[in-house]
Amino acid sequence: MAVPLVEFRGVTKRFGTKTVLDKVNFVIFKGDITTIIGKSGVGKSVLLKHIIGLLRPDEGEILFNGKELKNMSRKERKALMRQVSYMFQNNALFDSLTVFENIALPLREKTRLREKAIRKKVQARMEQMELFDVDHKYPSQLSGGMQKRVALARALVTDPTIILFDEPTTGLDPLRKNAVLSMIAHHQKKIGFTAVLVSHDIPDVFFISNRVAIIDNGKIPFQDTPIELEQSEEPVVKEFIEGQENLKDELIGLNIRQDVEDMFAREMGRTDRPGGRFPIVIVFTVENLARLNEHVGYIAAQSIIQCLGTLLKRHFDSSGVSARYSTDKIFMLLPHGNLKDIEHGIEDLAVDLQRQEILQAKNYSRNCVDISILAGFAEARPRTDLNSLVAQALTHQKMIAQLECIRSGTIS
């Protein structure tokens, strides 16, 4: 098995009476992009500061290439720290310095290179970052994306082994956020540095990550590949990922799944059932959603979910609640209703859905993926559980709307 480039063994860090890192075991492998995720204030930045040498553990040990940091000489530590670079959250470019001067700063502060050698290294990094004819400009004269490239060029100019990225996409809109993540992934493959990211951009950041680590209550309960993360049954992993999805679902107008489950339990426990009716569940499936997300984009995939969630409120009883049942399924619970009325409601929803811009092929000028939206419903009976009711509704699903691509733009 490969020796980790960086390894934390039982690392503990306290600030006063607060334990921020509690016997943390953590590995970073050479050439990987490792992403650290977790709630605010749980110690992600503290972890980074241990890697860069700004903090030292109270207990435990940190190894670089299998050698303990505490056993290194001062000269070895200085040489090691020159291999580590840091790209700050908000770029941290100096407004009073030109682009060239900003990139050259680490070389002037940390090395004894002559000016000719500095100029050569800076020009090489600027060319790699496609920063042409801007060496004389100031950061305020550049776009946000170009400022990010300048910050990355500065982080790379000392030829580091590891670059640490602290929330590199904070405050950016979705398009710029994806551009920054793509930039990191592209140049990491091109140059071969090891990247460690602290990020909240889930799931976007997973697409460029080789490994993901979750930090929670001072510990790291999970570290593995993004695929293993999605399949993990660890409660803390599921809670964190579902929490992120719940936040996004709330932003697009859906409730959290627990709200639906709570309402179902209340309704099934009632004795004063209006008209003797039991709750009804409607299940909607967006077929090919994963392929849309992969080939067209996350925004398009989320927009379809948002569109469906919004229209449900328009076409059905306002007393109902809807939530995501799984990645490509939304279920809606109506505490009472008439099956015939619900059938008509789905028919009206189908007409409304098909008119929406998000389902028009003309809006997908480059890539397109055929999408079908299915709907099915079922009424509960005494002692019915919610999952069984959903399964029953799924067996009755029929297509109610679709995005049918113009064939030349379709992803096969």
HUGI-V762228 format. One line per field, one symbol per residue. ss: DSSP state (H for helix, E for strand, C for the rest). burial: b if it has 24 or more other C-alpha atoms within 12 Angstrom, else e. A space follows every 10 residues. Layout:
ss = ???
burial = ???
This chain:
ss = CCCCCEEEEE EEEEECCEEE EEEEEEEECC CCEEEEECCC CCCHHHHHHH HHCCCCCCEE EEEECCEEHH HCCHHHHHHH HCCEEEECCC CCCCCCCEHH HHHHHHHHHH CCCCHHHHHH HHHHHHHHCC CCCCCCCEHH HCCHHHHHHH HHHHHHCCCC CEEEEECCCC CCCHHHHHHH HHHHHHHHHH HCCEEEEECC CCCHHHHHCC EEEEEECCEE EEEECHHHHH HCCCHHHHHH HHHHHHHHHH HCCCECHHHH HHHHHHHHCC CCCHHHCCCE EEEEEEECHH HHHHHCCHHH HHHHHHHHHH HHHHHCCCCC EEEEEECCEE EEEECCCCHH HHHHHHHHHH HHHHHCHHHC HHHCCCCECC EEEEEEEEEC CCCCCHHHHH HHHHHCCEEE EEECCCHHHE CC
burial = eeeebbbbbe bbbeeeeebb bbbbbbbbbb bbbbbbbbbe ebbbbbbbbb bbbeebbeeb bbbbeeeebe eeeeeeeeeb bbbbbbbbbe bebeeeebbb bbbbbbbbee eeeeeeebee bbbbbbebbe beebbebbbe ebebbbbbbb bbbbbbbbbb bbbbbbbbbb eeeeeebbbb bbbbbebbee bebbbbbbbb bbbbbbbbbb bbbbbbebbb bbbbbbeebe eeeeeebeeb bbeebbebbe ebbbbbbeeb bebbeebbee eeeeeeebbb bbbbbbbbbb ebbeebbbbb bbbbbbbbbb bbbebbeeeb bbbbbebbbb bbbbbbbbee ebbebbeebb ebbbebebbb beebeebbbb bbbbbbbbbb eeeeebeebb bbbbeebbbb bbbbbeeeee ee
